[in-house]
Amino acid sequence: MTELKTGVRPATVSVEHLEMVFTARGRRQKALEDINLTIAPGEFFVIVGPSGCGKTTLLRILQGLAHPTGGRALIGDREVTGPGIDRGFVFQQDALYPWRNVTRNVAFGLELQGITKADAAKRTQEMIELVGLTGFETYYPHELSGGMRQRVNLARALAIAPAILLMDEPFAALDALTRESMQRELLRIAAAAGTTIVFITHQIDEAILLGDRVAVFSPRPGRVREIISIDLPRPRPESVKQSPEFQAYVGHISALIG
């Protein structure tokens, strides 16, 4: 596997008194209320909580795809006002272009940045190697498994050298074995990249396995109930889930979510 060189320093993510209210059919619904977070550069930060608690809404605000009705979000010292190349986004479902093969899907963001063909080709191949898809460069999405498509999705997000990577339940649609494989790969890639990662999941064991810290959100309107530091040494093998320490975290977070 190649060593990842991001080219961008990982960024601090700050959320200050964030509020989000939606209006539908004349009714106001508050999705987020007074959210305050500071995520350190290079941190793997996980958010868990019940369905409808505003987790995805927060991620969309950080990506610049939605604008809060109160408070603000910052990447470094700049307020988020719209999408930017300093952020990569990985959705639950892959968003690959079916007419592009693996190489051309991974290279898409680089093409938009106007990077020279030689530099883009080098970076693209590095990302393909990083996510373990060497030999599949000419394959099209319909020829790949779900896990392989998510690897392409991840490679494309990392190719633009983001300072922050936003991940919205990226493994939820995968079977259990593929999910475990992708968790191991993400831990390896995160260690190599040093990129700040904000990761949403419904799976408590996934949150504990991956995260440096886990934020537990309340039911709507989403509030931060507690932020828990995960004091488990890295690297974290799958077997760590059987440890008393891991199970204690599971119990504590499960009680918070209710």
VMD Tcl script that draws the C-alpha trace (Angstrom):
set ca {
  {0.00 0.00 0.00}
  {1.16 3.51 -0.77}
  {1.65 6.11 1.93}
  {-0.90 8.89 1.73}
  {0.33 12.44 1.43}
  {-2.61 14.77 1.80}
  {-0.94 18.00 0.77}
  {-3.30 19.80 3.18}
  {-2.97 20.18 6.92}
  {-5.91 18.67 8.79}
  {-8.23 21.36 10.08}
  {-9.97 22.19 13.32}
  {-13.77 22.02 13.09}
  {-15.73 24.37 15.34}
  {-19.49 24.53 15.85}
  {-20.79 27.43 17.91}
  {-24.35 27.62 19.27}
  {-25.63 26.00 16.10}
  {-29.37 25.84 15.50}
  {-31.37 24.53 12.56}
  {-35.09 25.06 12.08}
  {-37.04 23.72 9.11}
  {-40.42 25.04 8.02}
  {-42.78 22.68 6.21}
  {-46.51 23.21 5.56}
  {-46.46 26.22 7.81}
  {-44.99 24.31 10.76}
  {-41.59 24.95 12.27}
  {-39.50 21.94 13.27}
  {-36.26 22.39 15.17}
  {-33.67 19.81 14.06}
  {-30.65 21.09 16.03}
  {-30.46 23.19 19.18}
  {-27.40 24.94 20.65}
  {-24.78 22.54 19.29}
  {-21.25 23.35 20.46}
  {-18.30 21.22 19.33}
  {-14.58 21.59 18.77}
  {-12.91 18.82 16.77}
  {-9.12 18.79 16.82}
  {-6.96 18.57 13.68}
  {-6.51 14.93 12.70}
  {-9.18 13.70 15.12}
  {-11.57 10.86 14.26}
  {-14.82 12.25 15.67}
  {-17.98 10.13 15.62}
  {-21.60 11.21 16.12}
  {-24.30 8.77 17.22}
  {-27.92 9.27 18.17}
  {-31.47 8.18 17.38}
  {-32.96 8.59 13.91}
  {-34.10 12.12 13.19}
  {-31.80 13.78 15.75}
  {-30.10 16.01 13.17}
  {-26.83 14.12 12.60}
  {-26.99 14.31 8.82}
  {-28.22 17.91 9.00}
  {-25.08 18.85 10.94}
  {-22.89 17.12 8.35}
  {-24.65 18.96 5.52}
  {-24.04 22.25 7.33}
  {-20.34 21.41 7.67}
  {-20.24 20.56 3.96}
  {-21.91 23.87 3.10}
  {-24.98 22.20 1.57}
  {-27.31 23.67 4.22}
  {-27.20 26.94 6.16}
  {-27.99 27.09 9.89}
  {-30.74 29.33 11.20}
  {-28.57 30.24 14.17}
  {-24.93 30.01 15.24}
  {-22.14 29.06 12.89}
  {-19.71 26.36 11.78}
  {-16.04 26.98 11.03}
  {-13.30 25.04 9.28}
  {-10.10 26.40 10.73}
  {-10.80 30.10 11.17}
  {-13.18 30.40 8.20}
  {-16.94 30.26 8.56}
  {-18.63 27.68 6.37}
  {-20.82 29.47 3.82}
  {-20.84 26.90 1.01}
  {-19.11 23.80 -0.36}
  {-15.33 23.86 -0.69}
  {-12.45 21.73 -1.91}
  {-11.10 21.59 1.65}
  {-13.87 19.07 2.44}
  {-14.50 15.59 1.13}
  {-17.90 13.90 1.55}
  {-18.73 10.18 1.56}
  {-22.44 9.32 1.51}
  {-24.22 6.17 2.65}
  {-24.83 5.21 -0.97}
  {-21.98 5.49 -3.43}
  {-22.38 8.33 -5.92}
  {-20.18 7.00 -8.71}
  {-20.63 7.87 -12.36}
  {-21.63 4.63 -14.13}
  {-19.98 5.67 -17.40}
  {-16.62 6.25 -15.73}
  {-14.27 3.44 -14.73}
  {-12.53 3.33 -11.34}
  {-9.63 5.53 -12.45}
  {-11.85 8.19 -13.99}
  {-14.24 8.22 -11.01}
  {-11.37 8.73 -8.57}
  {-9.90 11.46 -10.79}
  {-13.14 13.42 -11.13}
  {-12.48 15.99 -8.40}
  {-8.92 16.51 -9.60}
  {-10.20 17.26 -13.10}
  {-12.47 19.96 -11.67}
  {-9.46 21.52 -9.90}
  {-7.57 21.82 -13.18}
  {-4.59 19.78 -11.99}
  {-2.21 18.70 -14.73}
  {-2.91 15.30 -16.26}
  {0.41 13.90 -15.03}
  {-0.13 15.03 -11.43}
  {-3.76 13.90 -11.48}
  {-2.81 10.47 -12.81}
  {-0.14 10.04 -10.12}
  {-2.49 11.12 -7.33}
  {-5.31 8.94 -8.66}
  {-3.13 5.84 -8.74}
  {-1.88 6.54 -5.22}
  {-5.48 6.65 -3.96}
  {-6.44 3.48 -5.82}
  {-3.51 1.68 -4.19}
  {-4.37 3.17 -0.79}
  {-7.91 1.76 -0.79}
  {-6.78 -1.64 -2.07}
  {-8.16 -1.54 -5.62}
  {-4.97 -2.08 -7.60}
  {-5.87 -4.17 -10.64}
  {-9.41 -2.79 -10.85}
  {-8.54 0.53 -12.48}
  {-10.49 -0.18 -15.69}
  {-13.56 -1.69 -14.02}
  {-16.90 0.14 -14.10}
  {-19.20 0.54 -11.06}
  {-21.61 -2.20 -12.20}
  {-18.69 -4.64 -12.19}
  {-17.80 -3.95 -8.53}
  {-19.25 -5.16 -5.24}
  {-20.85 -2.70 -2.80}
  {-17.73 -2.63 -0.66}
  {-15.49 -1.99 -3.66}
  {-17.72 0.88 -4.82}
  {-17.43 2.48 -1.39}
  {-13.65 2.13 -1.65}
  {-13.82 4.07 -4.91}
  {-16.03 6.65 -3.21}
  {-13.47 7.02 -0.42}
  {-10.57 7.23 -2.86}
  {-12.33 9.99 -4.80}
  {-12.97 11.96 -1.60}
  {-9.34 11.63 -0.48}
  {-7.89 12.41 -3.90}
  {-8.62 16.12 -3.54}
  {-6.49 16.17 -0.37}
  {-9.27 17.41 1.93}
  {-8.49 18.98 5.27}
  {-11.65 17.34 6.62}
  {-13.50 14.21 5.56}
  {-17.25 14.04 6.28}
  {-18.77 10.55 6.29}
  {-22.52 9.91 6.57}
  {-23.09 6.26 7.52}
  {-20.83 5.12 4.67}
  {-21.01 1.42 5.57}
  {-24.72 1.15 6.46}
  {-25.69 -0.52 3.18}
  {-22.95 -3.17 3.37}
  {-23.24 -6.71 4.70}
  {-21.67 -7.44 8.10}
  {-18.43 -9.00 6.80}
  {-17.85 -6.26 4.22}
  {-18.62 -3.63 6.85}
  {-15.98 -5.06 9.19}
  {-13.47 -5.14 6.35}
  {-14.19 -1.50 5.47}
  {-13.89 -0.47 9.13}
  {-10.40 -1.99 9.24}
  {-9.49 -0.27 5.99}
  {-10.77 3.09 7.21}
  {-8.74 2.81 10.41}
  {-5.63 2.11 8.34}
  {-6.36 4.93 5.90}
  {-7.17 7.40 8.69}
  {-3.85 6.61 10.37}
  {-2.02 7.17 7.08}
  {-3.90 10.33 6.13}
  {-4.09 12.24 9.40}
  {-7.18 13.95 7.96}
  {-9.81 15.27 10.35}
  {-12.79 12.92 10.08}
  {-16.39 13.51 11.16}
  {-18.25 10.20 10.94}
  {-21.95 9.46 11.50}
  {-23.22 6.01 12.41}
  {-26.16 4.28 14.09}
  {-23.89 1.44 15.19}
  {-22.53 1.96 18.71}
  {-19.79 -0.67 18.33}
  {-18.65 0.98 15.09}
  {-18.47 4.37 16.81}
  {-16.29 2.99 19.62}
  {-14.05 0.98 17.30}
  {-13.33 3.93 15.02}
  {-13.57 7.07 17.11}
  {-11.16 9.09 19.19}
  {-14.26 10.70 20.70}
  {-17.96 9.96 20.35}
  {-20.67 12.63 20.61}
  {-24.07 11.30 21.67}
  {-27.03 13.34 20.40}
  {-30.46 13.54 22.04}
  {-33.71 12.94 20.12}
  {-34.99 15.86 18.05}
  {-34.19 18.59 18.48}
  {-30.65 17.28 18.48}
  {-28.49 18.40 21.40}
  {-25.12 17.11 22.57}
  {-25.86 14.86 25.54}
  {-22.25 13.87 26.16}
  {-18.91 13.66 24.39}
  {-16.99 10.54 25.37}
  {-13.25 10.06 24.88}
  {-12.50 6.50 23.76}
  {-9.43 5.48 25.73}
  {-8.53 2.33 23.79}
  {-5.07 1.93 22.26}
  {-4.60 1.98 18.50}
  {-4.45 0.01 16.32}
  {-7.80 -1.51 17.35}
  {-8.33 -5.06 16.12}
  {-11.81 -6.55 15.83}
  {-11.08 -8.58 18.99}
  {-11.10 -5.38 21.09}
  {-14.91 -5.57 20.96}
  {-14.77 -8.48 23.41}
  {-12.83 -6.54 26.03}
  {-14.51 -5.33 29.25}
  {-13.43 -1.76 28.47}
  {-15.14 -1.83 25.07}
  {-18.31 -3.33 26.51}
  {-18.37 -0.65 29.20}
  {-18.40 2.03 26.50}
  {-21.21 0.17 24.72}
  {-23.29 0.10 27.88}
  {-22.71 3.75 28.69}
  {-23.55 5.03 25.19}
  {-26.56 2.72 24.91}
  {-27.94 4.14 28.16}
  {-27.46 7.71 26.88}
  {-29.32 6.99 23.66}
  {-32.03 5.15 25.55}
}
mol new
graphics top color blue
foreach p $ca { graphics top sphere $p radius 0.5 }
foreach p [lrange $ca 0 end-1] q [lrange $ca 1 end] { graphics top cylinder $p $q radius 0.2 }
display resetview
